[in-house]
Amino acid sequence: MNKTTKIILLVLATFFLLLGIMSSQHSKPYAELTDIKTIQGTISQLHCPPKGAASLSLTDSDLTYNLSIKFRTDYCDEKKSPVLLGKEVTMQSVQVNGDFYQVYQLENTGRLMLSPSDVEADQSSATLGLFFLAFLLTALVAYKSRPINK
């Protein structure tokens, strides 16, 4: 591994480390959030990507409400997804930017479908993943830089 490659990998590791630090500083536990909005509406569309967190849109709204990875695994399939369309829900959410909201709690007729602990788990695993990626890149450079004994 040449010197330029090592420098690029270390800069990339530093970038992921800084992103992890910023992510951990900006994530707040649900109990500490102050700008929580309660929203009631009817689900018009579920957005279920193959990877990552699910989201939903409400009838008569252009806003997108981000959910969690656990919600995607629990409710985004051929059987459960169509059942949710047209259902009345109550959400506790926080605006993250523009037309996007992070939903921390989602209820349908008293049944809790998404809890704050699910969202906090997603956020902490993403932050941990950034730190782990920075560690792996640094370990790769250290491994490739070791002296070779003949």
C-alpha positions, 0 to 999 in steps of 0.5 A: 500500500503506497503512502497516498493510499494510506493518507486517503484512508486515514483522511476517510477514517477521520471523516467517519470519526468526525461524523460519529462524534457529530452524530452522538452530540446531536442525538438527544434521548426522547425524554430531552426533546422539547419540540415534539408535535402530535400529529393525527392523520390517515396513512396514504402511502408507506415507503419501504426501501429494501434497506434502511428505515421506512417512512410514511405519508399522510393524506392531505399532507406533502410531508414525509415522516421517517420511521425506523428500521424495526418498523420496516421489518415488522410492517413492510411486507405484502401482508401487513403493508396494505392493511395499514393504508387508510388507517388513522394514526397518532404520531409524536414527531420532531421536524428534522429538516424542511418537509421531513419529520422523525417519528418517535411514537406511532399509535393506531387505535391504542396499539403502539406500532413504533416506540421511542426506544426503537428510534433511539436504537436506530440512531445509536447503531448508526453512530456506532457504525460510523465509529466502527468504520473509522476503526476498521480503516485505521486498523487496515492502514496499521496492518498494511504498514507493519514491517515485513520480516523475512 
